[in-house]
Amino acid sequence: MRLVVNTYIRSLITDYMHFSPSLLNLLLLLLGMAFIIGNKSGGVLADHGGIQPLP
């Protein structure tokens, strides 16, 4: 599974977004860190605020 996802993301980053392949590992690291931070902060916000009804 990891190989398939990595291959798919690699072609998007290098071919369509025109980043050099040497930056691929750094960009994937930053993307993973952003996902972790987003999940953690979303969990904290859900625990403290919950879903509020719209006015």
Summary of the structure (lengths in Angstrom):
residues: 55
radius of gyration: 16.4
end to end distance: 43.1
largest distance: 49.4
contacts: 100
relative contact order: 0.08
helix: 78%
strand: 0%
